[in-house]
Amino acid sequence: MVSPSLVKDLREMTGAGMLDCKKALDATNGNIDEAVNWLREKGISKAAKKADRIAAEGIASILIDGNNAVILEVNSETDFVAKNEEFLSMVKDILKTIIKSDAKSIEDVLALNCDGETIESLIVNKTATIGEKLSLRRFEKVTKKDNEQFGSYIHMGGRIATLIVTENTTEEVAKDVAMHAAAMRPLYLHSSEVPEAVLEKEKEVIREQLINEGKPADRIESIMVGKINKYYEEVALENQIFIKAENKETVAKFVANHGGKILSMIRYEVGEGIEKKEENFADEVAKQINNI
């Protein structure tokens, strides 16, 4: 019986996943040196060496099956790999596995069985064979009711993915809203979702701008009302002017005119929030040669 502490030691030595470390120790009767070689032979320690690299490219994708939908982001180091058929096939397999599961977290997903191996092992093995760090960054599974509609849109080959749920609308209306969200980058569904701290910071910036512009002190608060409404038009989906509107109606009004309302919005843009590392091309080539 392999002890948890031995698994932990091997993980710290190699950077491989917990399940892979346990498999290696089971296969080598608990001999940690042989387990390290076992991981190397399987290509897993090679994948682990890539773990400190920054993976900010990749793909955002969506799978819809009846009343269930999954949206996810899987990262790679380059957009070249993000177009690789082996990578895309892996993403499809992960989507199909998640949609059949009750996974609530990344940890849950990594432990799911996918054609005889865990998702974690699948990603590690693909990292080794493809040659770049790959990682499942985030996902959400959404379940709708029969009177609700999914609207999904994938932009720029998976650079942006949006998933909308509407109530009492057609699929076409829901998709139009998803396309709008992809293009206009709303941060929130409703203006009421803007965090109080974010709103106060915006008011503070606007107030300073008005003071610097020499606006009368007794008019600043009233001017701010209009400025905040303009801010809501930029960041809240329902408050934005619908991109296909001819009469400047808001997205909320567009949906309401079709007898429905928007219930939720998820928008993923690949790499958003990840600090990308700028590298000299010659240095990168040299690094690749050294890793061979």
C-alpha positions as CSV (number, residue, x, y, z in Angstrom):
1,M,0.0,0.0,0.0
2,V,1.5,3.3,-1.1
3,S,1.4,6.0,1.6
4,P,0.0,9.4,0.9
5,S,3.2,11.0,2.1
6,L,5.2,9.1,-0.6
7,V,2.8,10.2,-3.2
8,K,3.2,13.8,-2.0
9,D,7.0,13.5,-2.1
10,L,7.0,12.2,-5.7
11,R,4.6,15.0,-6.7
12,E,7.0,17.6,-5.2
13,M,9.9,16.0,-7.0
14,T,8.3,15.7,-10.5
15,G,5.4,18.2,-10.6
16,A,3.2,15.3,-11.9
17,G,-0.4,14.9,-10.9
18,M,-1.4,13.1,-7.7
19,L,-3.1,10.2,-9.6
20,D,-0.1,9.8,-11.9
21,C,2.3,9.7,-8.9
22,K,0.2,7.0,-7.3
23,K,0.2,5.0,-10.5
24,A,3.9,5.3,-10.8
25,L,4.5,4.2,-7.2
26,D,2.1,1.3,-7.5
27,A,3.8,0.2,-10.7
28,T,7.3,0.3,-9.0
29,N,6.3,-1.2,-5.6
30,G,6.8,2.1,-3.8
31,N,10.4,2.7,-5.1
32,I,10.5,6.5,-5.5
33,D,13.6,6.5,-7.8
34,E,12.1,3.9,-10.1
35,A,8.8,5.9,-10.0
36,V,10.6,9.0,-11.2
37,N,11.9,7.0,-14.2
38,W,8.5,5.5,-14.8
39,L,7.0,9.0,-15.1
40,R,9.8,10.0,-17.4
41,E,9.2,7.0,-19.6
42,K,5.5,7.8,-19.8
43,G,6.3,11.4,-20.8
44,I,4.6,12.7,-17.7
45,S,7.6,14.3,-16.0
46,K,8.3,16.0,-19.4
47,A,4.8,17.5,-19.2
48,A,5.4,18.6,-15.6
49,K,8.5,20.6,-16.6
50,K,6.2,22.7,-18.7
51,A,3.9,23.5,-15.7
52,D,5.6,26.9,-14.9
53,R,5.1,28.2,-18.5
54,I,2.4,30.7,-19.2
55,A,-0.5,29.3,-21.2
56,A,-2.5,32.3,-22.3
57,E,-3.7,31.1,-25.8
58,G,-6.1,28.3,-26.4
59,I,-9.8,28.0,-27.1
60,A,-13.2,28.9,-25.6
61,S,-15.9,26.4,-26.6
62,I,-19.5,25.4,-25.9
63,L,-21.5,22.2,-26.0
64,I,-25.3,22.1,-25.8
65,D,-27.2,18.9,-25.3
66,G,-30.9,19.3,-24.7
67,N,-31.5,21.4,-21.5
68,N,-27.8,21.3,-20.6
69,A,-24.9,23.3,-21.8
70,V,-21.2,23.6,-20.9
71,I,-18.9,26.5,-21.7
72,L,-15.2,26.2,-21.0
73,E,-11.7,27.6,-21.7
74,V,-8.7,25.4,-22.3
75,N,-5.4,27.1,-22.6
76,S,-2.2,26.4,-24.6
77,E,1.0,28.4,-25.0
78,T,0.4,29.4,-28.7
79,D,-2.5,29.9,-31.0
80,F,-0.9,27.5,-33.4
81,V,-1.5,24.6,-31.0
82,A,-5.0,25.9,-30.4
83,K,-5.8,25.0,-34.0
84,N,-4.2,21.6,-33.7
85,E,-6.6,18.7,-34.4
86,E,-5.3,16.7,-31.5
87,F,-5.9,19.6,-29.2
88,L,-9.4,20.3,-30.5
89,S,-10.3,16.6,-30.2
90,M,-9.2,16.7,-26.5
91,V,-11.4,19.8,-25.9
92,K,-14.4,18.0,-27.4
93,D,-13.8,15.0,-25.2
94,I,-13.6,17.2,-22.1
95,L,-16.9,18.9,-23.0
96,K,-18.7,15.6,-23.6
97,T,-17.4,14.3,-20.3
98,I,-18.4,17.4,-18.3
99,I,-21.9,17.6,-19.7
100,K,-22.7,14.1,-18.5
101,S,-21.4,14.8,-15.0
102,D,-22.3,16.7,-11.9
103,A,-18.8,18.3,-11.6
104,K,-18.9,21.6,-9.7
105,S,-15.2,22.5,-9.7
106,I,-12.0,22.2,-11.8
107,E,-10.8,19.5,-9.3
108,D,-14.1,17.6,-9.9
109,V,-13.6,17.8,-13.6
110,L,-9.9,16.7,-13.5
111,A,-11.0,13.5,-11.6
112,L,-13.7,12.5,-14.1
113,N,-13.1,9.4,-16.2
114,C,-12.7,10.0,-20.0
115,D,-12.3,6.9,-22.0
116,G,-10.4,5.0,-19.4
117,E,-8.3,7.8,-18.0
118,T,-8.9,10.9,-15.9
119,I,-9.2,14.3,-17.5
120,E,-6.1,15.3,-15.5
121,S,-4.1,12.4,-17.1
122,L,-5.6,13.2,-20.5
123,I,-4.3,16.8,-20.3
124,V,-0.9,15.8,-18.9
125,N,-0.5,13.2,-21.7
126,K,-1.5,15.7,-24.4
127,T,0.9,18.2,-22.9
128,A,3.7,15.7,-23.4
129,T,2.8,14.7,-26.9
130,I,1.9,18.1,-28.2
131,G,4.8,19.8,-26.5
132,E,3.1,22.8,-24.9
133,K,1.6,23.4,-21.5
134,L,-2.1,22.8,-21.7
135,S,-4.6,23.5,-18.9
136,L,-8.3,23.6,-18.2
137,R,-8.8,27.1,-16.9
138,R,-12.5,27.4,-16.2
139,F,-15.9,26.0,-17.1
140,E,-19.6,26.4,-16.2
141,K,-22.4,24.0,-16.7
142,V,-25.8,25.5,-17.2
143,T,-29.2,23.8,-17.0
144,K,-32.3,25.5,-18.4
145,K,-36.1,24.8,-18.3
146,D,-38.2,23.8,-21.2
147,N,-39.6,27.3,-21.7
148,E,-36.1,28.8,-21.8
149,Q,-33.7,29.0,-24.7
150,F,-29.9,28.7,-25.1
151,G,-28.2,31.2,-27.3
152,S,-24.6,30.5,-28.1
153,Y,-21.9,32.1,-30.2
154,I,-18.3,31.3,-31.0
155,H,-16.2,34.1,-32.4
156,M,-12.9,34.0,-34.2
157,G,-12.6,30.3,-34.1
158,G,-13.0,30.1,-30.4
159,R,-11.3,33.3,-29.3
160,I,-14.5,34.3,-27.6
161,A,-17.5,32.2,-26.5
162,T,-20.8,33.5,-25.2
163,L,-23.7,31.5,-23.7
164,I,-27.0,33.2,-23.0
165,V,-30.2,31.9,-21.5
166,T,-33.4,33.6,-22.3
167,E,-37.0,33.0,-21.3
168,N,-40.0,32.8,-23.7
169,T,-37.9,33.7,-26.8
170,T,-36.9,31.9,-30.0
171,E,-33.4,30.5,-30.5
172,E,-32.7,33.2,-33.0
173,V,-33.4,36.0,-30.5
174,A,-31.1,34.2,-27.9
175,K,-28.4,33.8,-30.5
176,D,-28.6,37.5,-31.5
177,V,-28.0,38.4,-27.9
178,A,-25.1,36.0,-27.7
179,M,-23.5,37.6,-30.8
180,H,-24.0,41.1,-29.3
181,A,-22.4,40.0,-26.1
182,A,-19.4,38.6,-28.0
183,A,-18.9,41.9,-29.8
184,M,-19.7,44.5,-27.1
185,R,-17.9,42.9,-24.1
186,P,-20.4,43.5,-21.3
187,L,-19.0,42.7,-17.9
188,Y,-22.4,42.2,-16.2
189,L,-25.9,41.2,-17.2
190,H,-27.8,43.8,-15.1
191,S,-26.6,47.2,-13.8
192,S,-27.6,45.9,-10.4
193,E,-24.8,43.4,-10.6
194,V,-22.1,46.0,-10.6
195,P,-20.3,45.7,-7.3
196,E,-20.7,48.6,-4.9
197,A,-17.0,49.1,-4.6
198,V,-16.6,49.2,-8.4
199,L,-19.5,51.7,-8.7
200,E,-18.0,53.9,-6.0
201,K,-14.6,53.9,-7.7
202,E,-16.3,54.9,-11.0
203,K,-18.2,57.8,-9.2
204,E,-14.9,58.9,-7.7
205,V,-13.2,59.1,-11.1
206,I,-16.2,60.9,-12.6
207,R,-16.3,63.4,-9.8
208,E,-12.6,64.2,-10.1
209,Q,-13.1,64.7,-13.9
210,L,-16.0,67.1,-13.4
211,I,-14.0,69.1,-10.8
212,N,-11.0,69.3,-13.2
213,E,-13.3,70.5,-15.9
214,G,-14.5,73.3,-13.7
215,K,-18.1,72.2,-13.3
216,P,-20.0,74.1,-10.6
217,A,-20.0,72.2,-7.3
218,D,-23.8,72.3,-6.9
219,R,-24.2,70.6,-10.3
220,I,-21.7,67.8,-10.0
221,E,-24.1,65.3,-8.4
222,S,-26.8,65.8,-11.0
223,I,-24.3,65.5,-13.9
224,M,-23.0,62.3,-12.3
225,V,-26.4,60.6,-12.7
226,G,-26.2,60.9,-16.5
227,K,-22.5,59.8,-16.4
228,I,-23.3,56.7,-14.4
229,N,-26.2,55.8,-16.7
230,K,-23.7,56.1,-19.6
231,Y,-21.3,53.8,-17.7
232,Y,-24.1,51.2,-17.3
233,E,-24.6,51.3,-21.1
234,E,-21.0,50.3,-21.5
235,V,-20.7,47.5,-18.9
236,A,-24.2,46.0,-18.4
237,L,-25.6,43.8,-21.2
238,E,-29.3,44.8,-20.7
239,N,-28.4,48.5,-20.7
240,Q,-26.3,48.4,-23.9
241,I,-27.7,49.6,-27.2
242,F,-28.5,46.5,-29.2
243,I,-25.9,46.2,-32.0
244,K,-28.5,45.4,-34.7
245,A,-31.1,48.0,-33.5
246,E,-32.2,50.6,-35.9
247,N,-33.9,52.8,-33.3
248,K,-31.3,52.6,-30.5
249,E,-33.3,50.2,-28.4
250,T,-31.4,48.5,-25.5
251,V,-30.7,44.7,-25.5
252,A,-33.3,44.3,-22.7
253,K,-35.9,46.2,-24.8
254,F,-35.1,44.1,-27.9
255,V,-35.7,40.9,-26.0
256,A,-38.8,42.2,-24.3
257,N,-40.2,43.2,-27.7
258,H,-40.0,39.5,-28.6
259,G,-41.9,38.5,-25.5
260,G,-39.1,37.4,-23.3
261,K,-36.2,38.4,-21.0
262,I,-32.6,37.5,-20.4
263,L,-31.9,35.2,-17.5
264,S,-28.1,34.8,-17.6
265,M,-24.9,35.5,-19.6
266,I,-21.5,33.9,-19.6
267,R,-18.8,35.4,-21.8
268,Y,-15.3,33.8,-22.0
269,E,-12.5,35.5,-23.9
270,V,-9.3,33.4,-24.2
271,G,-6.5,34.6,-22.0
272,E,-8.4,37.5,-20.4
273,G,-6.8,38.3,-17.0
274,I,-3.7,36.2,-17.7
275,E,-0.4,38.1,-17.7
276,K,1.3,37.1,-21.0
277,K,5.0,36.8,-21.1
278,E,6.8,38.5,-24.0
279,E,9.7,36.5,-25.4
280,N,12.3,37.1,-28.0
281,F,11.8,34.7,-30.9
282,A,15.5,33.7,-31.0
283,D,15.4,33.0,-27.3
284,E,12.3,30.9,-27.7
285,V,13.9,28.8,-30.5
286,A,17.0,28.3,-28.3
287,K,14.7,27.2,-25.5
288,Q,13.0,24.7,-27.7
289,I,16.3,23.3,-28.9
290,N,17.5,22.9,-25.3
291,N,14.3,21.0,-24.4
292,I,14.8,18.4,-27.1
